[in-house]
Amino acid sequence: MLKKTASLVVTAIALAVLTAPALAQSDLRADIAADYDANLEALFTHFHENPELSHREFETSKRLASEIRALGYDVTEGVGGTGVVAVLQNGAGPTVMIRADMDGLPVLEDSGLSYSSVAHQEDIDGKVKPVMHACGHDTHMTSLVGTARQMAARKGQWSGTLVLIGQPAEERISGARDMLEDGLYKRFPKPDYALAFHVSAQLPAGRVRILEDIAYSSSDSVDIIVHGVGAHGASPHKGIDPVLVASQIVVSLQSVVSRTIAPQDAGVITVGAIHGGTKHNIIGDKVEMQLTVRSNNPAVRTKLLDAIDRVAKGVAISLGVPKKLMPEVIRSKTETTPPTINDRETAGRVRAAIADAMGEDILLYKPREGMGAEDFAYFITPQSGVKGVYFNVGGTPAKDLEKAASHHSPFFKVEPEPAIKIGTEAMVVAAMALLKQN
């Protein structure tokens, strides 16, 4: 009888040990669901209804800081402008940083949502513009608060230091650099690991994608000012038409990728804006162009940027523009970022932890379709020594994927509940895997 009882006790203990992680994860999922109903759903709606532009996230940062401070974190505001840094120290161990971006876009929302934004705000150029969370940053901030709550409640299950940041101006790819220049890695614990996720309207809700190499491409904003000589529209031979010169530059730039870089390499040059002229029958004296340039490696990036200089000046010369009126090619010193490259080993650890805790079928193995960029890259440069993982969380029900609007569109929307719940759960699992106690 004693042997049988002892055997039953050993079996019970073994089963408890084996099922403990599953039970803990079940508790985490239930806790996140309860938090969503009690807090996160309303918080997401608030953020969505009250977006603010890059470098103008005044009320957004206050609300984010208030939410996290209430959970017991040491919170500092005004880092790099409107940035928020929250620190939770929990004994010896590594430091993990989790980042959420805060800014909206100058887009007039037409999503049809009952909580659509009607906000307008003065931008850094002095112009009042409509504002919309057309890229999911409202999801990211809400999930950051959810992650903060779950990590604080589970301090007995991890050891180390957790740093949470609300980053401004991601849409101008400058906020990360602003925070670093304001002492992010000197005034606060420098992370060993940095994590972030982006909700994607082009991926199915309930799925997570973790790439082991390039998560996002580099990006450079370039302005071209094309000069001409004004004249009557009926006498074009009396002037130099900058609209014609600019048009030819646009067309010629489209050959740069196909004829300058190797076919196996990726690159994009897009002319996003072109402005010039005042009236039908007037040849003006200036056209302004705005370009975005994308690549996946430094050599290609240099080739594309150099080619823009060459094409602009070459076209101008071919159309008779005098030397003193050569186009000005201006590379932005602030709207620029290298590629975001995940640390392969850390990405593997995060992927394995998420698969073990949430199920292998939650992982989505799908390559990138575009060349979106992220200034999260500055947090995890090779020089920094910080190992980074940036992953994606699906935001659209599978049945609606074909008609899902792109990011930065006035029609953009995601399903907040699955995105926030899955994003929060995946982030907590990832952070705890990196902060795991010995």
GUKOL-616503 format. One record per residue (C-alpha): residue number from 1; z, y, x. Coordinates in steps of 0.2 Angstrom, whole numbers, plus 5000, padded with zeros to 4 digits. Layout:
N
> NUM | Z | Y | X;
...
This chain:
438
> 1 | 5000 | 5000 | 5000;
> 2 | 5004 | 5012 | 5014;
> 3 | 4988 | 5008 | 5023;
> 4 | 4978 | 5012 | 5007;
> 5 | 4988 | 5028 | 5004;
> 6 | 4985 | 5033 | 5022;
> 7 | 4966 | 5029 | 5020;
> 8 | 4965 | 5040 | 5004;
> 9 | 4974 | 5055 | 5013;
> 10 | 4962 | 5054 | 5028;
> 11 | 4947 | 5053 | 5016;
> 12 | 4953 | 5068 | 5006;
> 13 | 4956 | 5078 | 5022;
> 14 | 4939 | 5073 | 5029;
> 15 | 4931 | 5078 | 5012;
> 16 | 4940 | 5095 | 5012;
> 17 | 4934 | 5099 | 5030;
> 18 | 4916 | 5094 | 5026;
> 19 | 4915 | 5104 | 5010;
> 20 | 4925 | 5120 | 5016;
> 21 | 4910 | 5129 | 5022;
> 22 | 4901 | 5126 | 5006;
> 23 | 4916 | 5131 | 4995;
> 24 | 4918 | 5147 | 5006;
> 25 | 4900 | 5151 | 5003;
> 26 | 4902 | 5148 | 4984;
> 27 | 4916 | 5160 | 4984;
> 28 | 4906 | 5173 | 4994;
> 29 | 4892 | 5172 | 4981;
> 30 | 4904 | 5173 | 4966;
> 31 | 4913 | 5188 | 4974;
> 32 | 4896 | 5197 | 4977;
> 33 | 4891 | 5194 | 4959;
> 34 | 4907 | 5200 | 4953;
> 35 | 4906 | 5216 | 4964;
> 36 | 4888 | 5219 | 4958;
> 37 | 4894 | 5219 | 4940;
> 38 | 4909 | 5230 | 4944;
> 39 | 4903 | 5242 | 4957;
> 40 | 4886 | 5239 | 4965;
> 41 | 4874 | 5240 | 4950;
> 42 | 4881 | 5257 | 4945;
> 43 | 4881 | 5263 | 4964;
> 44 | 4863 | 5258 | 4965;
> 45 | 4858 | 5267 | 4950;
> 46 | 4867 | 5283 | 4957;
> 47 | 4858 | 5282 | 4973;
> 48 | 4841 | 5279 | 4964;
> 49 | 4843 | 5294 | 4953;
> 50 | 4849 | 5305 | 4966;
> 51 | 4838 | 5303 | 4982;
> 52 | 4837 | 5316 | 4996;
> 53 | 4824 | 5319 | 5009;
> 54 | 4825 | 5316 | 5028;
> 55 | 4838 | 5326 | 5037;
> 56 | 4844 | 5332 | 5020;
> 57 | 4854 | 5317 | 5014;
> 58 | 4870 | 5329 | 5011;
> 59 | 4877 | 5321 | 4995;
> 60 | 4870 | 5304 | 4999;
> 61 | 4880 | 5303 | 5015;
> 62 | 4896 | 5309 | 5007;
> 63 | 4895 | 5296 | 4994;
> 64 | 4891 | 5282 | 5006;
> 65 | 4905 | 5288 | 5017;
> 66 | 4917 | 5289 | 5002;
> 67 | 4913 | 5271 | 4996;
> 68 | 4916 | 5263 | 5013;
> 69 | 4931 | 5274 | 5018;
> 70 | 4940 | 5267 | 5002;
> 71 | 4938 | 5250 | 5009;
> 72 | 4949 | 5254 | 5024;
> 73 | 4936 | 5258 | 5037;
> 74 | 4938 | 5272 | 5050;
> 75 | 4923 | 5283 | 5044;
> 76 | 4915 | 5298 | 5053;
> 77 | 4902 | 5309 | 5045;
> 78 | 4889 | 5321 | 5052;
> 79 | 4883 | 5310 | 5067;
> 80 | 4866 | 5315 | 5072;
> 81 | 4865 | 5327 | 5057;
> 82 | 4870 | 5318 | 5041;
> 83 | 4873 | 5301 | 5049;
> 84 | 4888 | 5290 | 5044;
> 85 | 4898 | 5278 | 5056;
> 86 | 4911 | 5267 | 5049;
> 87 | 4922 | 5255 | 5061;
> 88 | 4933 | 5241 | 5057;
> 89 | 4942 | 5233 | 5072;
> 90 | 4948 | 5215 | 5069;
> 91 | 4954 | 5208 | 5086;
> 92 | 4945 | 5202 | 5101;
> 93 | 4927 | 5198 | 5100;
> 94 | 4909 | 5205 | 5100;
> 95 | 4904 | 5221 | 5091;
> 96 | 4891 | 5219 | 5077;
> 97 | 4883 | 5235 | 5070;
> 98 | 4874 | 5234 | 5053;
> 99 | 4863 | 5248 | 5048;
> 100 | 4856 | 5255 | 5032;
> 101 | 4844 | 5270 | 5030;
> 102 | 4848 | 5284 | 5018;
> 103 | 4833 | 5295 | 5015;
> 104 | 4820 | 5296 | 5001;
> 105 | 4802 | 5301 | 5001;
> 106 | 4793 | 5317 | 4994;
> 107 | 4785 | 5307 | 4980;
> 108 | 4786 | 5310 | 4961;
> 109 | 4792 | 5294 | 4953;
> 110 | 4781 | 5286 | 4940;
> 111 | 4789 | 5269 | 4940;
> 112 | 4794 | 5269 | 4921;
> 113 | 4812 | 5264 | 4925;
> 114 | 4825 | 5271 | 4914;
> 115 | 4834 | 5278 | 4929;
> 116 | 4819 | 5286 | 4937;
> 117 | 4822 | 5300 | 4949;
> 118 | 4818 | 5318 | 4943;
> 119 | 4826 | 5326 | 4958;
> 120 | 4817 | 5340 | 4968;
> 121 | 4823 | 5346 | 4985;
> 122 | 4819 | 5359 | 4998;
> 123 | 4811 | 5350 | 5013;
> 124 | 4814 | 5354 | 5031;
> 125 | 4797 | 5364 | 5030;
> 126 | 4805 | 5375 | 5017;
> 127 | 4794 | 5368 | 5002;
> 128 | 4802 | 5361 | 4987;
> 129 | 4796 | 5344 | 4983;
> 130 | 4799 | 5329 | 4971;
> 131 | 4810 | 5316 | 4979;
> 132 | 4810 | 5297 | 4976;
> 133 | 4818 | 5281 | 4984;
> 134 | 4800 | 5274 | 4985;
> 135 | 4805 | 5262 | 5000;
> 136 | 4821 | 5254 | 4994;
> 137 | 4833 | 5263 | 5004;
> 138 | 4844 | 5264 | 4989;
> 139 | 4845 | 5245 | 4990;
> 140 | 4850 | 5245 | 5008;
> 141 | 4864 | 5258 | 5005;
> 142 | 4871 | 5248 | 4990;
> 143 | 4870 | 5232 | 5000;
> 144 | 4879 | 5240 | 5015;
> 145 | 4894 | 5244 | 5003;
> 146 | 4894 | 5227 | 4997;
> 147 | 4894 | 5220 | 5014;
> 148 | 4908 | 5231 | 5019;
> 149 | 4919 | 5225 | 5005;
> 150 | 4916 | 5207 | 5008;
> 151 | 4918 | 5208 | 5027;
> 152 | 4935 | 5218 | 5024;
> 153 | 4941 | 5205 | 5012;
> 154 | 4937 | 5191 | 5024;
> 155 | 4945 | 5197 | 5040;
> 156 | 4954 | 5181 | 5042;
> 157 | 4937 | 5172 | 5045;
> 158 | 4930 | 5183 | 5059;
> 159 | 4936 | 5192 | 5075;
> 160 | 4928 | 5207 | 5084;
> 161 | 4923 | 5224 | 5079;
> 162 | 4911 | 5229 | 5064;
> 163 | 4902 | 5245 | 5065;
> 164 | 4892 | 5251 | 5049;
> 165 | 4880 | 5265 | 5050;
> 166 | 4871 | 5275 | 5037;
> 167 | 4856 | 5282 | 5046;
> 168 | 4846 | 5298 | 5041;
> 169 | 4828 | 5302 | 5042;
> 170 | 4821 | 5284 | 5044;
> 171 | 4805 | 5290 | 5035;
> 172 | 4802 | 5303 | 5049;
> 173 | 4807 | 5289 | 5062;
> 174 | 4819 | 5301 | 5070;
> 175 | 4836 | 5298 | 5063;
> 176 | 4840 | 5283 | 5074;
> 177 | 4837 | 5294 | 5090;
> 178 | 4847 | 5308 | 5083;
> 179 | 4862 | 5297 | 5081;
> 180 | 4860 | 5290 | 5098;
> 181 | 4858 | 5307 | 5106;
> 182 | 4874 | 5312 | 5096;
> 183 | 4884 | 5299 | 5105;
> 184 | 4883 | 5284 | 5094;
> 185 | 4885 | 5271 | 5108;
> 186 | 4897 | 5282 | 5118;
> 187 | 4909 | 5289 | 5104;
> 188 | 4910 | 5273 | 5095;
> 189 | 4910 | 5254 | 5100;
> 190 | 4894 | 5250 | 5107;
> 191 | 4887 | 5234 | 5098;
> 192 | 4882 | 5218 | 5106;
> 193 | 4872 | 5214 | 5091;
> 194 | 4863 | 5225 | 5078;
> 195 | 4857 | 5219 | 5061;
> 196 | 4847 | 5227 | 5047;
> 197 | 4836 | 5222 | 5033;
> 198 | 4822 | 5229 | 5022;
> 199 | 4819 | 5225 | 5004;
> 200 | 4801 | 5221 | 5002;
> 201 | 4791 | 5223 | 4985;
> 202 | 4778 | 5212 | 4993;
> 203 | 4790 | 5197 | 4995;
> 204 | 4797 | 5186 | 4981;
> 205 | 4814 | 5190 | 4975;
> 206 | 4828 | 5178 | 4981;
> 207 | 4819 | 5174 | 4998;
> 208 | 4823 | 5180 | 5015;
> 209 | 4811 | 5182 | 5030;
> 210 | 4817 | 5182 | 5048;
> 211 | 4804 | 5184 | 5061;
> 212 | 4808 | 5179 | 5079;
> 213 | 4797 | 5192 | 5088;
> 214 | 4789 | 5208 | 5082;
> 215 | 4797 | 5214 | 5065;
> 216 | 4789 | 5231 | 5065;
> 217 | 4775 | 5240 | 5074;
> 218 | 4776 | 5256 | 5084;
> 219 | 4772 | 5272 | 5076;
> 220 | 4766 | 5289 | 5082;
> 221 | 4762 | 5304 | 5071;
> 222 | 4748 | 5315 | 5078;
> 223 | 4741 | 5332 | 5072;
> 224 | 4724 | 5338 | 5076;
> 225 | 4719 | 5356 | 5074;
> 226 | 4700 | 5358 | 5073;
> 227 | 4694 | 5376 | 5077;
> 228 | 4678 | 5384 | 5071;
> 229 | 4669 | 5400 | 5068;
> 230 | 4669 | 5407 | 5050;
> 231 | 4653 | 5411 | 5041;
> 232 | 4645 | 5412 | 5024;
> 233 | 4642 | 5395 | 5016;
> 234 | 4624 | 5400 | 5014;
> 235 | 4622 | 5404 | 5033;
> 236 | 4630 | 5389 | 5042;
> 237 | 4620 | 5393 | 5057;
> 238 | 4630 | 5409 | 5060;
> 239 | 4646 | 5400 | 5062;
> 240 | 4654 | 5383 | 5068;
> 241 | 4659 | 5373 | 5053;
> 242 | 4677 | 5365 | 5057;
> 243 | 4675 | 5354 | 5041;
> 244 | 4660 | 5346 | 5048;
> 245 | 4668 | 5343 | 5065;
> 246 | 4684 | 5336 | 5057;
> 247 | 4674 | 5324 | 5046;
> 248 | 4664 | 5318 | 5061;
> 249 | 4681 | 5315 | 5070;
> 250 | 4688 | 5305 | 5056;
> 251 | 4672 | 5294 | 5056;
> 252 | 4672 | 5292 | 5075;
> 253 | 4691 | 5287 | 5075;
> 254 | 4687 | 5272 | 5064;
> 255 | 4678 | 5264 | 5079;
> 256 | 4692 | 5266 | 5091;
> 257 | 4701 | 5250 | 5086;
> 258 | 4685 | 5239 | 5084;
> 259 | 4678 | 5245 | 5101;
> 260 | 4692 | 5250 | 5112;
> 261 | 4706 | 5237 | 5111;
> 262 | 4704 | 5218 | 5112;
> 263 | 4700 | 5209 | 5096;
> 264 | 4716 | 5199 | 5097;
> 265 | 4726 | 5214 | 5098;
> 266 | 4732 | 5224 | 5083;
> 267 | 4730 | 5243 | 5080;
> 268 | 4729 | 5256 | 5066;
> 269 | 4723 | 5274 | 5066;
> 270 | 4724 | 5282 | 5049;
> 271 | 4720 | 5300 | 5044;
> 272 | 4733 | 5303 | 5031;
> 273 | 4730 | 5321 | 5027;
> 274 | 4716 | 5334 | 5030;
> 275 | 4717 | 5352 | 5025;
> 276 | 4705 | 5366 | 5028;
> 277 | 4694 | 5380 | 5020;
> 278 | 4698 | 5392 | 5005;
> 279 | 4682 | 5393 | 4994;
> 280 | 4666 | 5384 | 4990;
> 281 | 4655 | 5396 | 4999;
> 282 | 4665 | 5400 | 5014;
> 283 | 4665 | 5391 | 5031;
> 284 | 4683 | 5393 | 5037;
> 285 | 4689 | 5393 | 5055;
> 286 | 4702 | 5379 | 5055;
> 287 | 4705 | 5362 | 5048;
> 288 | 4722 | 5353 | 5051;
> 289 | 4723 | 5334 | 5051;
> 290 | 4738 | 5322 | 5051;
> 291 | 4737 | 5305 | 5058;
> 292 | 4748 | 5289 | 5060;
> 293 | 4745 | 5277 | 5074;
> 294 | 4751 | 5259 | 5075;
> 295 | 4752 | 5246 | 5088;
> 296 | 4762 | 5231 | 5094;
> 297 | 4763 | 5233 | 5112;
> 298 | 4764 | 5248 | 5124;
> 299 | 4747 | 5246 | 5132;
> 300 | 4737 | 5246 | 5116;
> 301 | 4748 | 5261 | 5110;
> 302 | 4743 | 5271 | 5126;
> 303 | 4724 | 5266 | 5123;
> 304 | 4724 | 5272 | 5105;
> 305 | 4733 | 5289 | 5109;
> 306 | 4721 | 5292 | 5123;
> 307 | 4706 | 5288 | 5113;
> 308 | 4711 | 5301 | 5100;
> 309 | 4711 | 5315 | 5113;
> 310 | 4694 | 5308 | 5119;
> 311 | 4686 | 5307 | 5102;
> 312 | 4692 | 5324 | 5096;
> 313 | 4685 | 5333 | 5111;
> 314 | 4669 | 5323 | 5113;
> 315 | 4664 | 5326 | 5095;
> 316 | 4668 | 5344 | 5096;
> 317 | 4657 | 5346 | 5112;
> 318 | 4643 | 5336 | 5103;
> 319 | 4643 | 5348 | 5089;
> 320 | 4642 | 5364 | 5100;
> 321 | 4661 | 5369 | 5099;
> 322 | 4664 | 5381 | 5114;
> 323 | 4677 | 5376 | 5127;
> 324 | 4689 | 5389 | 5121;
> 325 | 4689 | 5382 | 5104;
> 326 | 4692 | 5364 | 5108;
> 327 | 4703 | 5354 | 5096;
> 328 | 4721 | 5354 | 5099;
> 329 | 4728 | 5336 | 5099;
> 330 | 4747 | 5337 | 5096;
> 331 | 4758 | 5321 | 5098;
> 332 | 4775 | 5322 | 5089;
> 333 | 4790 | 5322 | 5100;
> 334 | 4801 | 5317 | 5085;
> 335 | 4791 | 5306 | 5073;
> 336 | 4788 | 5292 | 5086;
> 337 | 4795 | 5275 | 5089;
> 338 | 4792 | 5259 | 5099;
> 339 | 4790 | 5242 | 5091;
> 340 | 4805 | 5234 | 5083;
> 341 | 4806 | 5217 | 5092;
> 342 | 4819 | 5204 | 5087;
> 343 | 4829 | 5195 | 5100;
> 344 | 4823 | 5178 | 5098;
> 345 | 4839 | 5168 | 5102;
> 346 | 4849 | 5179 | 5090;
> 347 | 4836 | 5178 | 5076;
> 348 | 4837 | 5159 | 5078;
> 349 | 4856 | 5160 | 5076;
> 350 | 4855 | 5171 | 5061;
> 351 | 4841 | 5160 | 5053;
> 352 | 4851 | 5144 | 5056;
> 353 | 4867 | 5152 | 5049;
> 354 | 4858 | 5158 | 5033;
> 355 | 4849 | 5141 | 5031;
> 356 | 4865 | 5132 | 5032;
> 357 | 4875 | 5143 | 5021;
> 358 | 4862 | 5148 | 5008;
> 359 | 4850 | 5133 | 5009;
> 360 | 4834 | 5131 | 5019;
> 361 | 4823 | 5134 | 5004;
> 362 | 4829 | 5153 | 5004;
> 363 | 4819 | 5156 | 5020;
> 364 | 4802 | 5162 | 5019;
> 365 | 4789 | 5158 | 5033;
> 366 | 4776 | 5171 | 5031;
> 367 | 4768 | 5183 | 5044;
> 368 | 4768 | 5201 | 5042;
> 369 | 4753 | 5208 | 5032;
> 370 | 4753 | 5227 | 5038;
> 371 | 4759 | 5237 | 5052;
> 372 | 4774 | 5246 | 5045;
> 373 | 4786 | 5254 | 5058;
> 374 | 4805 | 5256 | 5060;
> 375 | 4815 | 5268 | 5071;
> 376 | 4828 | 5254 | 5071;
> 377 | 4819 | 5250 | 5087;
> 378 | 4829 | 5263 | 5096;
> 379 | 4845 | 5254 | 5093;
> 380 | 4839 | 5238 | 5101;
> 381 | 4828 | 5244 | 5116;
> 382 | 4828 | 5232 | 5131;
> 383 | 4837 | 5246 | 5140;
> 384 | 4851 | 5247 | 5128;
> 385 | 4856 | 5228 | 5130;
> 386 | 4859 | 5227 | 5111;
> 387 | 4852 | 5211 | 5103;
> 388 | 4844 | 5215 | 5087;
> 389 | 4838 | 5206 | 5071;
> 390 | 4829 | 5215 | 5057;
> 391 | 4825 | 5204 | 5042;
> 392 | 4816 | 5206 | 5025;
> 393 | 4823 | 5202 | 5008;
> 394 | 4811 | 5199 | 4993;
> 395 | 4812 | 5212 | 4979;
> 396 | 4799 | 5207 | 4966;
> 397 | 4799 | 5192 | 4954;
> 398 | 4786 | 5179 | 4960;
> 399 | 4777 | 5180 | 4944;
> 400 | 4774 | 5199 | 4947;
> 401 | 4769 | 5199 | 4965;
> 402 | 4751 | 5201 | 4962;
> 403 | 4753 | 5218 | 4953;
> 404 | 4768 | 5224 | 4963;
> 405 | 4765 | 5242 | 4969;
> 406 | 4766 | 5246 | 4988;
> 407 | 4780 | 5255 | 4996;
> 408 | 4779 | 5274 | 4996;
> 409 | 4770 | 5273 | 4980;
> 410 | 4776 | 5283 | 4964;
> 411 | 4775 | 5266 | 4955;
> 412 | 4786 | 5257 | 4968;
> 413 | 4801 | 5247 | 4961;
> 414 | 4811 | 5232 | 4965;
> 415 | 4823 | 5221 | 4955;
> 416 | 4839 | 5227 | 4962;
> 417 | 4851 | 5213 | 4957;
> 418 | 4843 | 5199 | 4966;
> 419 | 4838 | 5210 | 4981;
> 420 | 4856 | 5217 | 4983;
> 421 | 4865 | 5200 | 4980;
> 422 | 4854 | 5190 | 4992;
> 423 | 4853 | 5205 | 5005;
> 424 | 4872 | 5206 | 5005;
> 425 | 4875 | 5188 | 5006;
> 426 | 4863 | 5185 | 5020;
> 427 | 4870 | 5200 | 5029;
> 428 | 4888 | 5194 | 5028;
> 429 | 4883 | 5177 | 5033;
> 430 | 4873 | 5184 | 5048;
> 431 | 4887 | 5195 | 5053;
> 432 | 4901 | 5182 | 5052;
> 433 | 4890 | 5170 | 5062;
> 434 | 4889 | 5182 | 5076;
> 435 | 4908 | 5187 | 5074;
> 436 | 4913 | 5169 | 5073;
> 437 | 4930 | 5164 | 5079;
> 438 | 4932 | 5152 | 5093;
